[in-house]
Amino acid sequence: MPMFRRLPERVSVALIALAIAACSSQHFTYAPDGRRGYVITCGGFLNSFASCLVKAGRACGNNGYDTLKGGEDDRSILIACKAPR
């Protein structure tokens, strides 16, 4: 029975570790030219720059996007969604 008493602690530690390892975010903003844009960060152990690019593609959909700032080194990008054709 002692093993089950520590279960909540173990679950909490596992959830905190997972949150730190998979840290990513996407914030809505406007580009300098007025287009809809996003600041996308993909930090953490489990994320790569490729995951930033996937999030950018999902944010802007089929119209695509232009990368305005950022790169692989900091795993953070500022994008502006292209206008619909």
CORJODA-V924068 format. One record per backbone hydrogen bond with DSSP energy under -0.5 kcal/mol. CO is the residue of the C=O (numbers start at 1). NH is the residue of the N-H. Records with the same first field share a line. If there is no record, write none. Layout:
CO: NH, NH
This chain:
1: 4, 5
2: 5, 6
4: 7
6: 10
7: 11
8: 12
9: 13
10: 14
11: 15
12: 16
13: 17
14: 18
15: 19
16: 20
17: 21
18: 22
20: 23
21: 46, 47
25: 41
27: 39
29: 37
31: 34
35: 31
36: 81
37: 29
38: 40, 79
39: 27
40: 77
41: 25
48: 51, 52
49: 53
50: 54
51: 55
52: 56
53: 57
54: 58
55: 59
56: 60
57: 61
60: 63
61: 64
64: 82
66: 68, 80
69: 78
71: 75, 76
75: 42
76: 71
77: 40, 79
78: 68, 69
79: 38
80: 66
